[in-house]
Amino acid sequence: MARRWIRPRRWSPPARTPSAATGPLRVRQLIATGGHGPEDVVVDSAGRVITGLADGRILRIDPATGDRTVLADTGGRPLGLHPRADGGVLVCDHDRGLLAVGADGTVEVLVDTVGAEPLTFASNVVEGPDGTIWFTSSTTRWSLDDHLGDVFEHSGTGRLLRRDPDGTVTVLLDGLKFANGLALTADGTALLVAETAGYRIRRYGLDGTDTMLVENLPGFPDNLWLGSDGLLWAGIAAPRDALLDRLLPLPGFLRLLVWNLPEALRPQAVPIAWVMAFDAGGRIVHDLRSDDGGYGFVTSAAEQDGLLVAGSLTRPEIAVLEPPAR
């Protein structure tokens, strides 16, 4: 990848605290998608897994049989998903914005601009009972292919946005550190927002309050899902990098030097499969990890009625996991 010029912003990350897994991540089954990069996995009311692939297809997968159905082709790169009650799916598409896929496969663009600017890097989405839609935009500076540029730069250009039923779009939060996963709390009073480059999950109340649910995570939190078990599930894409943490508070030219090194010499994501689950107060309930190479770069995890599945930006399959003991 050709190096782009970065504009580093200094940030002092919290000192990493020792953490240990609560148990191993065990893959029960790998289900081929027939494509690549099932970045987000969600589960619909019938227990079927829905995911989007790098080639633009939205799939519905029966986890019992592995049978796949193509719901639609967005013509872009689908990322975060939200299953709708009518059988349709809301899609954050990196290339096209916020989309609505109908149960009949039609694709409608709901939001592709914010103000006078194009919507960039739409990342994850949830919908309320009244049709209000909330979604995240990870960065205004970088694309999916070079998303590590934002991690190095620490641009702080992520956003949380709301689309009202009448189509009005409002920016609720900006300046987020790579806004990513999104979930609505069980009582419908707050949104939970993963800041991947901030190692944290925010709790944004619909009354406008803004607090932290979890801080100083040991890895990069990605997509979020509120399970039927009452837990907030998160894919952890990779552990934090010690060199990057040391560079972030220092003058930006040091990051420029590292960013422009050959790729093999720059910080690399540790190959690990990792998911975490939190209770409503932000306490870690499950911390499941595996480094056996059976799966990796987990960008999403979803639990529904005992089914636990994971997705990955870099794999051709989704993984059905062994649910941990509660």
N, C-alpha and C positions, 0 to 999 in steps of 0.2 A: 504494500500500500504506500503510495506517495505521501510523504509527510506534509501536513498542512501546518501553517504557522499557528501556534497556540498563544493565547493571552492569559497567562497563569494568574489566578487569584489566590492569595495566601489565606490559609485556614489552618487552625490548630485543632486537629482531631483529638478526641479524648484518648487518654492513655489506655492501651489495650489491657484488659484484665483477663487472667487465665480462665478458660472455659473448657468444659469437657462434655462429650456427647452423653445423652441419657440412654442411648442404645444404638445398635447398628441399623443402618438403612438396608433393608433386605428387599431385593427385587423379586417379586413372585413371577412376573411375566413381562416380556417385552412385546409390544404390539406394533407391527410395521405400519407406517402411515402411507407408504407408497410415494413418499416425497421426503422433504428435509425440513428440519427446524420447527417442530411443534412447540413454539415458544410459550404459549399459554394453554392450559388445559382447564376446562370447566365441566361441570356435570349438570345435565338438565333434569327436569322433574321425573323423567322416566329412567334415570340412572345411566344415560348414555353420555359418553365423553365427547365434547366438542373441542376442536382445535383448529388452528390455522397454520398453513405451510408457507414456505418461502416462495412457492410458485403462485400464490394467490388463492389457493383453494381453501374453503372452509369444509371440514369433515365432521361427520357424526359417526362415532365408533361404538359398537356394542362391545363392552369389555369382556363379556362372557364368551363371545364367539370370535371377536376380532373383525367382524364384518364392518366394512366402511361404506358410507354414503356421502357423496359430494353434495353439500347444500348449495354452494355457490362458488363463483370465482370472482374475487373483488377486483381483479386487474391490478392489484398492488401487492403490499406485503402486510398481511394481517398480523397483529400482535395481540393485545388484550381483548377478551371477549366477555359478553354477558348474555346468558340465555334468557329469552323473554317468555312470558307465560303463553303466548300464542304460537310458540314453536319457532319464532324467529330468533335472531341473534344480533345484538349490538356488537360492532367491531371497531376497535381502534386500528386503523390502517396507517402504517408509517408513510405510505406514499400519497394516500387519498384523503385522510382525515377521519372523522367520525362517521361511520356508516351504519345503516340499518339493513340487515339481510332478512327478507321476508320468509315465511314458511314455504313459499312457492319458489324461492331462489332469487327473487328480485333483489337488486342492490340499489339503495338510495343513499345519496350523500346528505348527511344531516348538517355537518359543519366542516368546511374546508378553509375558512378564514376566521380570524379573530381580530376584530377591528378592521383595519385595512391591510393586515398582513396575513400571509398563508399560515394555516395551522401546520406546525412541523412536529414530527416525531410523536404523534398521538400514541399513547402507551397503554392505558387501561381504563375500564369503564364500568359503572354500575348504574342501575336505574331504580328509582323509588316507585312506590305504589301509584302515585299520581301522574307518572310519566316524566317526572324530572330526571334528567340524566346528568351525572357527574363524570368527568373524565380528566385524565392527566396528559400533560405534554412534557416529555423528559427534558428537552433542550431546544433552544432556538438556534444553536450554533453548529450542531453536529448531526450526522446521519447514523443510521443503524450500522452501516458498514465500518464507520470509523468512530463508533461510540466511545471507545477508549480515549479518544481525544478529549471528550468532555470530562472524563474521570481525571485525566492529567491536568487539564486546564482548570477544572473546578469552576465552571462558568457560572453556576448558580442561576440558570435561566429556566429551570423547571417551573411548571404551573399546575394548579388545580383549577378546573373550570366547571361551570354549570350551564347546561342547556335547559331552559324552561320549556314547558309544553308548547308555548307559542313561538318557539324558535329563538328567543333571545339568549345570547351567550354572554356570560359574566365571568371575569377572572376573579376567583375567590382568594387564591394565594399565588404569589409569584416569588422569585428568588429562591426556589427550592433546589436542593442539590440532587439533580437527576430524579425528578418525580417519576414514580413507576407504579407499582401495584396499588390497587384501590379496593376497598371493601366498605360496605355500609353496615354499621353495628346492628345487632339483632333487634334493638328497640327503635331503630330508625332515627336516632337523634344525632349521630355523628358519622363522619367519614374517617377511615383509617388509611393513611397515605404512606407508602414506602418511599424514603429518600435513599436511593441506592448508594450514592456517593457520600451521604452523610452518616451511613451506618445506623439508621434509625427509622422509626415508624411514628408518624404524627397522628394525633387525634384532633380532627377539626370538627367542632360542634356546629350543627346547623344553625345555632344561635350566634355564630361568629367567634366563639371561643376557640383558642388554638393552644394545645398543650402537646406534650410528648407522651406516647404510650410506652415506647421502648427506645432507649438510647444505648450507644456504645456497643452495638452488636459486633460479634467477632467476624462477620462476613458481610457481603453485599446483598441486602434483601432485594428481591425482584417482585414478581407478581404475588398478590395476596388473594386469599379465598376464605370466607367465613363458612366453616363446616357445620353439618347438622349436629356434630358433637359439641357445638358451642365454642370451638377453638378457632383462632385465626391462624391459618396455615400460610407459610411463606416459603417459596423457593429461595435458597441461598446460592447464588451463582458461583461464588468463590470466597475463600478466606481473604481477609484483609492482607495487604502487602506491606511488610515492614519498611521497605525502602520508600514506597509511596508515602506512607505515614510520616516518615522523617522529612521528606521533601516538601510536603504541603505547607508547613509554616515558614519555609525558608524563601529567600528571594527567588523570583520566578525564573531567572536565567538558568538556575540549576535544573529545573524541570524541562526547560527548553533543550538543554544539553542531553538529558536522558531521553526525551521524546524523539530526538533526532538520531539516536543511536540505531544501529541495525536492530531489526525486530528481535533477533535471538538474544540480544544483550539487554533489552528492556524488561521491566517486571512482567512476569507471566502469571496467568491464572493457574492456581494449583488444581490439578485434575482430581476432583472430588465430587461425589454425589451427596447433596446436603439439603435437608428440609428441617424447618423448625415450626413449632406450634405454640401459641401464647393464649393465656386466658384473658378475660375481659379487663383485668387489671394490668396486663403486660408481663405477667410472670411466665417464664419459660416452662412449658409443660413437657414438650418433646423436643429433643435435639438429636436428630438421626443423621448419621454420617457413614459413608463408605468410600474407601479409596482403592477398591479392588478392580476398577476399570470397567465394571459391568454397566455403569451408566455414569453420566457426568454433566457438568455445567447446567445444573437444574435451575430453570428460570420460573417454574411454577409448580405448585402442589395443591391438590384439591381433595377434600374428604366429603363424602356424602353417603350416609347410611352404611357406614363400614367400608365402603370402597375408598381406597386411597390411591391416587394417581399422580404422576409427575410428568412434566414436559421439559424440553431442553431446546435451547437455541441452536445447538450444534449436532443434535442426533437425528436419525431418521425414524426413531420409534418414540412412542409414549411408554412409560413404565407403570405397571400396576405393582404397588408396594404392599408388603406385609404390614397391616396396621399394628402400631405399637400397643402394648397393654396400657390401660389408663391407670 
